[in-house]
Amino acid sequence: MGESEDKSEIIKLEVWKKSCRFKIYALYVPPGSKPNLSSLSIDNKTIVIGDMNAHSTRWGYGDTNAAGKEIEDL
């Protein structure tokens, strides 16, 4: 199965606690698509959650798909 056009959905929340900012990204990546994580501004105060339709042998799947590889490299 090839990769389809990117139809991912991303919601970004910024949460402040006193002077400290945290970023939360909620993603939906349709099956057969590869998440474009390079568009996210990720640092040590970032949480990424969502349904990315990612498979990886690291998580018990029998195979690793393109989305799974992208998440592994995060």
N, C-alpha and C positions, 0 to 999 in steps of 0.2 A: 504494500500500500504506500503510495507516494504522499508527500506532504501537500496539504491543500493551502489555499490562500489564507493568510493570517486573519482570522476572525475572532481573535482573543478579546476578552473584556477585562479591563483593569480598573479597579477602584483604589484610590490612594487616600488614606487617612493620616493626618498628622495630629498626634496627641502630645500635649505639653503637660509636664509635671514640674512645677516651679520653672526653672530656666532650662530644663532638659527636654529636648524634642525627640519623640519616637515616631517612626514611620511604620504604617501597616499597609501592605498591599494585599488585596483580595483579587485573585485571578480566576478566570474561566478560560480554558483552552479546549476547543472542540476536538473530538477524536480525529486523528490523522494530521493534526497541526502541531507545529513546534513552537513552544513559547518563546517570545522575543524578550528575554530577560535583560538584554543589554540596554533596553529603554528605561529600566528601573534604576533609581539612585539608591544602591544598597550599601549600607555601612553596618557597623556593629550595633546600631540601635534600630535595626529594621527587622520586621517580621513579615514573611511572605507565606500566605495561606491560599488555599483554593482547590478547585477541581481542575487539574492540569492534564487529566487523562494520560498520565505518565506511568510507564511500566519499567521496572528495573529488577534485575536479579538480586540486587541488594535488599529489595523489599519483599522478596519471596516470589516474584513472577518468574515464569519460565524463560522470558526474553527481556531485552532492553530495547525500547523504541526510541525514536529521536527525541521525544519530549522527556523521557526518562534520562537520557544522556545529558540533556541540557540542565535538568535539575541536579543530577549528580555533580556536574561541573560548577554548580553555584557555590 
